[in-house]
Amino acid sequence: MVPEASRSADGSSRSAAGTVPAVTVAAGAAPLAAVVRSGVVESVHHGHLAVLGPDGELVHSLGDPHAVVFPRSSLKPVQAVAMLRSGLDLDDALLALACASHSGEQRHLDGARAILAGAGLTEAALQNTPDHPLDAAASLAWRSAGHGPTSLTQNCSGKHAAMLATCVAAGWDTRSYLDPDHPLQRAVAAAVAELTGDPVTPVAVDGCGAPLFSCTVAGLARAAGRVAAAGAAGDQGPPGRVARAMSAFPEFVGGTGRDVTLLMAGVPGLVAKDGAEGVYVAGLPDGSAVALKVLDGSQRPRPVVIAAALRRLGVDAAVLAEVGDVPVLGHGRPVGRVEAL
């Protein structure tokens, strides 16, 4: 599906009339997971999968690993690398929150406020799309207290707070930080191109309002592998710092019960990030990595496929069975499961 309008890396606008290639190449997609109900395959999720070895070589794939996709929030660790390079200075817990699609729990809200306060800013500076907390209990508590959707409770507020703090540190304008031509976003584009090895075009607008840079599925995996390897090697530069922060504080990257949090807590040194529209990426300390895009945008098969792909890379951890178990319910009881193909 081609977006109604997008912007190329040089800032020029392009329409959906055919001048921009399809973001996800439907042709060539392969079955990734099947929904099995009472022994019968009810549905099949297609998509693209790339599994890379320690040297970044493609060791396994399904569909087209070179399909160009919008990585959505799976790109946040790379965005955080760009922010650190531009002068951002946060402790590890808050840096993990800068990489987060958080659940909106109290610790996440307090953390986003702390990032802003450290830069001399308030919640009023946030320009991400207002929303309620992702976590059901947190959302209920927020609404019960009489609150509506806000930028603070939207799951990207940690990233946006960090973007604003980066602008303050670098002496850049905070009001236009979401402009693709802003120095911050140009720094992000450069980091995406470097770590993925892909061109950053087309460029769109993410759900939170930030510029969204595209890459291939394999490029997304490559970036995660490089970040994770830097952390394991003790690299003191931005990629290593991001990796260690995410691994040390996985509860800030996602939230209570979230599969991305469980994976990083259960696999030492793993750097994992989920994204909207069926995207997932994970990098291992040896530099190997996996990335996937579910073609129909469903979130349901993502943990099942990522767990199976990590097993293929030799990961043997109990958490894979937990995360990879997605039941199919009938009358409120398990009557089947989602199975990786």
Buried (B, 14 or more C-beta within 10 A) or exposed (E): EBBEEBBBBEEEEBEEEEEBEBBBBBEEBBBBBBBBBEEEEEBEBBBBBBBBBBEBEBBBBBBBBBBBBBBBBBBBBBBBBBBBBBBBEBEBBBBBBBBBBBBBBEBBBEBBBBBBEBBEBEBEBBBBBEBBBBBEEBBEBBEEEEBEBBBBBBBBBBBBBBBBBBBBBBEBEBEBBBBBEBBBBBBBBEBBBBBBBBBBBBBBBBBBBBBBBBBBBBBBBBBBBBBBBBBBEEBEEBBBBBBBBBBBBBBBBBBEEBBBBBBBBBBEBBBBBBBBBBBBBBBBBBBBBBBBBBBBBBBBBBBBBBBBBBBBBEBEBEBBEBBBEBEBEEEEEEBBBBBBB
